[in-house]
Amino acid sequence: MNYAALAEAASIIAQGGIVAYPTESCYGLGCDPRCNAAIRRLLRLKRRPRDLGLIVIAAHIDALAGYFVPLEASRMQRVEATWPGPVTWLLPAHPATSSWVTGGHDTVALRVTDHPGAAALCRHTRRALISTSANRHGRAPARSVAAVSRQFGTEIDYVLDGRLGRLKRPTQIRDARTDTVVRAA
């Protein structure tokens, strides 16, 4: 990914826009998790129910600090041992985390990504990002720029072209409170 493309994508996100970008397994749709208007628009585009909640990614755990309440040290060490990496953890949501992000649940899905492009976008935006697969709800996730365009056309604000990671399926989701697998990879 080139700097100009990352800067453009970051600028669009800062203005409340929605950007498609490569992740570990597919193209994702992202926006600012603090911008409820952008999240509502993203959910409408995907035709995704609000109560499912959304994943928030970052390039470093510090960018996620305001979204969750830490668990006891041993559980947090288990979480942090998988980051950066392709494991999404459900952690207790910070009271200030928007219900548009949590889906009204008491947890929030978080990941420190090791995908170079997604991490670079997080660094350029200087914040965490929503990360949900680029697809209409119930359809297969887009695995190319062409597939993003077929599903969304001009409904999204920018597509950041880049290589996907090596995963064939979405990242694993685990509940940090119980260490149970909620979604297998």
Secondary structure as the mmCIF struct_conf table of DSSP 4:
data_model
#
loop_
_struct_conf.conf_type_id
_struct_conf.id
_struct_conf.beg_label_comp_id
_struct_conf.beg_label_asym_id
_struct_conf.beg_label_seq_id
_struct_conf.end_label_comp_id
_struct_conf.end_label_asym_id
_struct_conf.end_label_seq_id
HELX_RH_AL_P HELX_RH_AL_P1 TYR A 3 ALA A 14
TURN_TY1_P TURN_TY1_P1 GLN A 15 GLY A 16
STRN STRN1 VAL A 19 PRO A 22
BEND BEND1 GLU A 24 CYS A 26
STRN STRN2 TYR A 27 GLY A 30
TURN_TY1_P TURN_TY1_P2 PRO A 33 ARG A 34
HELX_RH_AL_P HELX_RH_AL_P2 ASN A 36 LYS A 46
TURN_TY1_P TURN_TY1_P3 ARG A 47 ARG A 47
HELX_RH_3T_P HELX_RH_3T_P1 ARG A 50 LEU A 52
STRN STRN3 ILE A 55 ALA A 58
BEND BEND2 ALA A 59 HIS A 60
HELX_RH_3T_P HELX_RH_3T_P2 ILE A 61 TYR A 67
STRN STRN4 PHE A 68 PHE A 68
HELX_RH_AL_P HELX_RH_AL_P3 ALA A 73 ALA A 81
TURN_TY1_P TURN_TY1_P4 THR A 82 THR A 82
BEND BEND3 PRO A 84 PRO A 86
STRN STRN5 VAL A 87 PRO A 92
STRN STRN6 ALA A 93 ALA A 93
HELX_LH_PP_P HELX_LH_PP_P1 HIS A 94 HIS A 94
TURN_TY1_P TURN_TY1_P5 PRO A 95 ALA A 96
BEND BEND4 THR A 97 THR A 97
HELX_RH_AL_P HELX_RH_AL_P4 SER A 99 THR A 102
TURN_TY1_P TURN_TY1_P6 GLY A 103 GLY A 104
BEND BEND5 ASP A 106 ASP A 106
STRN STRN7 THR A 107 VAL A 112
HELX_RH_AL_P HELX_RH_AL_P5 PRO A 116 THR A 125
TURN_TY1_P TURN_TY1_P7 ARG A 126 ARG A 126
BEND BEND6 ARG A 127 ARG A 127
STRN STRN8 LEU A 129 SER A 133
BEND BEND7 ALA A 134 ASN A 135
TURN_TY1_P TURN_TY1_P8 HIS A 137 GLY A 138
BEND BEND8 ARG A 139 ARG A 139
HELX_LH_PP_P HELX_LH_PP_P2 ALA A 140 ALA A 142
BEND BEND9 SER A 144 SER A 144
HELX_RH_AL_P HELX_RH_AL_P6 VAL A 145 PHE A 152
TURN_TY1_P TURN_TY1_P9 GLY A 153 THR A 154
BEND BEND10 GLU A 155 ASP A 157
STRN STRN9 TYR A 158 VAL A 159
BEND BEND11 ARG A 166 ARG A 166
BEND BEND12 LYS A 168 ARG A 169
HELX_LH_PP_P HELX_LH_PP_P3 PRO A 170 THR A 171
STRN STRN10 GLN A 172 ASP A 175
TURN_TY1_P TURN_TY1_P10 ALA A 176 THR A 178
STRN STRN11 VAL A 181 ARG A 183
#
